[in-house]
Amino acid sequence: MVVLQTDRFLSELTSMYERSTEKGSVWVTMKRSSLKAKAQLQKMEKKGKEVEYRCLIRASDGKKSISTSVSLKEYTKFQASYATVLKAHMHALKKRERKDRKKVADAEKVPETAPKKQKKKSKKKSSGSKS
């Protein structure tokens, strides 16, 4: 997997979306990462040093995988650019087929039949002593 600069990552992501417009998918994952091994993190915590966490973003179309790492300072700028790329390529999504509400309501209705007869309540005598 190739770690790219944010601008290069966004341009590669755009080309991935363009290649997959007719057929295919693009998977994008984001997670918090320090880009350091666990042993290094534990040593830093023992010494009292603060660990700078970054956002690791990966994208794959099944054939090619790319990734980038974004710091907290750059994240808002990256998120705005990423949102622009997503909005530009939303046209490739399939529209959800919705059923007409009237048709669904008519299908759920059961034809009325003769009303059911209610059972008569039987009068039971209480079990007590007679005087």
C-alpha positions, 0 to 999 in steps of 0.5 A, a space after each residue: 500500500 502506498 502512503 501518499 500526500 493528501 492532495 495526491 491521495 484525493 486525485 487518485 481517489 477521484 480517478 478510482 471513482 471515475 474508473 468504477 462509475 459503470 461497474 465496481 466499488 470503492 471502499 474508503 476507511 478512516 481510523 485513528 492511528 499514531 503510526 508507531 509500533 505498540 512498543 514505542 507507544 508504551 515507552 512514550 507513555 512511560 516517559 510522559 510524552 504526548 502521543 500525536 494521533 493522526 487519521 489514517 485514510 485508506 481507499 481501495 477499488 479491489 485492484 489498487 490500494 492507496 492511503 494517506 495520513 492526516 494530522 489534526 491540524 490538516 483534518 478540517 481542510 482535508 475533510 472539506 476536499 474529501 466531501 467535494 470529491 464525494 459529492 462530485 461522484 454521487 451520481 454513480 449511485 443507484 437510486 433506491 426503488 421505493 414502493 408507492 405508499 398507496 399500493 402498499 397500503 392497499 396490499 396490506 388491507 384485508 378484505 372485510 368479512 362478516 364480524 365475528 360473534 363474541 362469546 357470551 360471558 358465563 356467570 360463575 357462582 363464587 365458591 363460598 359457603 351457602 347460608 
